[in-house]
Amino acid sequence: MAHVVVIGAGLGGLPTAYELRQLLPSQHRVTLISDQPKFTFIPGLVRVGLDVDPLDHFQLDLEPLAHRHKVALVQSKVTTLDPHDQRITLENGEVIDYDYVAIATGPSFAFDAIPGLGPHDGYTHSICSPSHALHAREAWLQFLENPGSLVVGAAPGAGCFGPAYEFILMAEQILRQKGLRDRATLTLITPEPYVGHLGVSGVKNAQKLTATLLRKRGIEAIANAAITAISPDAVTLDDGRTLPQQYAMILPAFRGASFIQNTPGLGNKKGFIPVLPTYQHPDFPSVYSLGVGVSLAQPEQFRVPIGLPKSGQMTEAMGMAVAHNIAVQLGAIHKLLQTPTLEAICFAEFGETGILYVAAPVLPDPATGKRRYSYAIQGKWVVWGKALFEQYFMTKMRLGAAVPWYERLGLRMMFGVDLVKPIAATPTSAPASVRA
Ligand SMILES: Cc1cc2nc3c(=O)[nH]c(=O)nc-3n(C[C@H](O)[C@H](O)[C@H](O)COP(=O)(O)OP(=O)(O)OC[C@H]3O[C@@H](n4cnc5c(N)ncnc54)[C@H](O)[C@@H]3O)c2cc1C
């Protein structure tokens, strides 16, 4: 009997735990460790920050879900992980031994990188966590009482840009609907080399569609920009420009969870975990990881550094490969190991309209520098598509389904996208030692 532990019950961890439970016979234990009592659908936090939807619309209680779907839930924060002894220590003092662990702890936030950044000790808002989004919403409602300069963007090193575009374009629509648009100036500041890059170079039509939409809505966009300081009423860039702000929502650069940063050899210096194509750690065969916590390098260098986006769909694909590969290593299924394709589809909601960005795959072929295909396409149906997907995702989390066969088929038929592909076993993907 093996004990498989998933750390983090977010967009990656919860479906991975469900998939493991479905793939592994009942003699193997599956434990999910979460520092939060609820699952949060993070993409919904843009709407929470702008007071479009309440937070509970995007949350589910983990306890009844885990009970119903036969996953053991431990609610506490992981403080240390010993990959040699295969042992996890929790904030509540509990110690958990594992045979395999899948780390899905998402990002921590580098607010300390820029003076004045962040909702805790700084002067900017964030929508990256439920508590940040609630704080952002409170300040947004105050801003609406007396609108002025709204600055939205991302810090140097950020790898997640879509939510900044969503936030500013949805904010613009709200201001317009409330008859307040002429009282506000809206500016987008981004380290991306051009507007609509989103961390992925050369997506067909992405720059043109995104820049045109911002222009039509009267939003000034400053790309290739490095924010260096933030004060209560201004944002300063490295070229000396200073922009006034009454409300600023700036996405920070991400790091991995602090226990990863504190465990020698587990992650890189930012706390992101290196992986083999199987998403197994190169040095610790019992450790797998997925989602934002995985180390995926941006293949290009730009004047202002940016990361590679790790979207929800890429995260799910990583989770499916991880669950599959652990099941193969435990002998529960007899198939080739898998790797996620990292073919990404991203629905972005921009008020009355939206843009669908597709990059298949996100990382171009290292030999040719090419992708199978990529494109961006605009329409109101993208907004409906995003709302439908959100409902679908919440429903499958309620039902204990990870990525059912009809979703995989739909992705292939509609977008030509596959989540995972088989790979031959490599000597480095040896099984971990399973305790008796
Ligand atoms: C505002 C915003 C909007 C986004 N919109 C989109 C979108 O529209 N489309 C899209 O594809 N992607 C979007 N993304 C990206 C998407 O949310 C991520 O790809 C996805 O959430 C990554 O999943 P994850 O499991 O790695 O992290 P998360 O979903 O963040 O889950 C990590 C979980 O681990 C828990 N955890 C952390 N540390 C510990 C610990 N020490 N012990 C126990 N538990 C711990 C956290 O509390 C959290 O519950 C968005 C991201 C943001 C921030």
The ligand as a MOL file (V3000), in Angstrom:
LIG
                    3D

  0  0  0     0  0            999 V3000
M  V30 BEGIN CTAB
M  V30 COUNTS 53 58 0 0 0
M  V30 BEGIN ATOM
M  V30 1 C -6.1490 36.8620 -10.8040 0
M  V30 2 C -5.8000 35.6800 -11.6520 0
M  V30 3 C -6.5980 35.3970 -12.7490 0
M  V30 4 C -6.2960 34.3060 -13.5570 0
M  V30 5 N -7.0580 34.0400 -14.6370 0
M  V30 6 C -6.7980 32.9730 -15.4100 0
M  V30 7 C -7.6050 32.6690 -16.5320 0
M  V30 8 O -8.5470 33.3860 -16.8440 0
M  V30 9 N -7.3130 31.5530 -17.2490 0
M  V30 10 C -6.2730 30.7450 -16.9200 0
M  V30 11 O -6.0480 29.7260 -17.5880 0
M  V30 12 N -5.4690 31.0080 -15.8680 0
M  V30 13 C -5.7060 32.1030 -15.1080 0
M  V30 14 N -4.9090 32.3760 -14.0290 0
M  V30 15 C -3.8460 31.4260 -13.6930 0
M  V30 16 C -4.4260 30.2790 -12.8460 0
M  V30 17 O -5.1670 30.8060 -11.7730 0
M  V30 18 C -3.2830 29.4220 -12.3460 0
M  V30 19 O -2.7080 28.8030 -13.4770 0
M  V30 20 C -3.7340 28.3350 -11.3850 0
M  V30 21 O -4.4510 28.8450 -10.2920 0
M  V30 22 C -2.5190 27.5770 -10.9080 0
M  V30 23 O -2.9250 26.5150 -10.0900 0
M  V30 24 P -2.0300 26.0380 -8.8580 0
M  V30 25 O -2.6920 24.8220 -8.3400 0
M  V30 26 O -0.6070 26.0110 -9.2560 0
M  V30 27 O -2.1690 27.2490 -7.8080 0
M  V30 28 P -3.4350 27.7410 -7.0050 0
M  V30 29 O -4.6800 27.5810 -7.7770 0
M  V30 30 O -3.0700 29.1220 -6.5370 0
M  V30 31 O -3.5160 26.7560 -5.7520 0
M  V30 32 C -2.4660 26.6440 -4.8150 0
M  V30 33 C -3.0710 26.1990 -3.4910 0
M  V30 34 O -2.0310 25.7650 -2.6200 0
M  V30 35 C -2.2700 26.3010 -1.3340 0
M  V30 36 N -0.9960 26.3610 -0.6010 0
M  V30 37 C 0.0270 27.2250 -0.8090 0
M  V30 38 N 1.0320 26.9850 0.0490 0
M  V30 39 C 0.6270 25.9340 0.8210 0
M  V30 40 C 1.2410 25.2420 1.8970 0
M  V30 41 N 2.4680 25.5670 2.3470 0
M  V30 42 N 0.5570 24.2280 2.4740 0
M  V30 43 C -0.6920 23.8590 2.0340 0
M  V30 44 N -1.3140 24.5060 1.0130 0
M  V30 45 C -0.6610 25.5370 0.4160 0
M  V30 46 C -2.8740 27.6730 -1.6200 0
M  V30 47 O -3.5740 28.1940 -0.5070 0
M  V30 48 C -3.7990 27.3430 -2.7850 0
M  V30 49 O -5.0480 26.8940 -2.3140 0
M  V30 50 C -5.1790 33.4870 -13.2470 0
M  V30 51 C -4.3480 33.8010 -12.1440 0
M  V30 52 C -4.6570 34.8930 -11.3660 0
M  V30 53 C -3.7730 35.2350 -10.1860 0
M  V30 END ATOM
M  V30 BEGIN BOND
M  V30 1 1 1 2
M  V30 2 1 2 3
M  V30 3 2 2 52
M  V30 4 2 3 4
M  V30 5 1 4 5
M  V30 6 1 4 50
M  V30 7 2 5 6
M  V30 8 1 6 7
M  V30 9 1 6 13
M  V30 10 2 7 8
M  V30 11 1 7 9
M  V30 12 1 9 10
M  V30 13 2 10 11
M  V30 14 1 10 12
M  V30 15 2 12 13
M  V30 16 1 13 14
M  V30 17 1 14 15
M  V30 18 1 14 50
M  V30 19 1 15 16
M  V30 20 1 16 17
M  V30 21 1 16 18
M  V30 22 1 18 19
M  V30 23 1 18 20
M  V30 24 1 20 21
M  V30 25 1 20 22
M  V30 26 1 22 23
M  V30 27 1 23 24
M  V30 28 2 24 25
M  V30 29 1 24 26
M  V30 30 1 24 27
M  V30 31 1 27 28
M  V30 32 2 28 29
M  V30 33 1 28 30
M  V30 34 1 28 31
M  V30 35 1 31 32
M  V30 36 1 32 33
M  V30 37 1 33 34
M  V30 38 1 33 48
M  V30 39 1 34 35
M  V30 40 1 35 36
M  V30 41 1 35 46
M  V30 42 1 36 37
M  V30 43 1 36 45
M  V30 44 2 37 38
M  V30 45 1 38 39
M  V30 46 1 39 40
M  V30 47 2 39 45
M  V30 48 1 40 41
M  V30 49 2 40 42
M  V30 50 1 42 43
M  V30 51 2 43 44
M  V30 52 1 44 45
M  V30 53 1 46 47
M  V30 54 1 46 48
M  V30 55 1 48 49
M  V30 56 2 50 51
M  V30 57 1 51 52
M  V30 58 1 52 53
M  V30 END BOND
M  V30 END CTAB
M  END
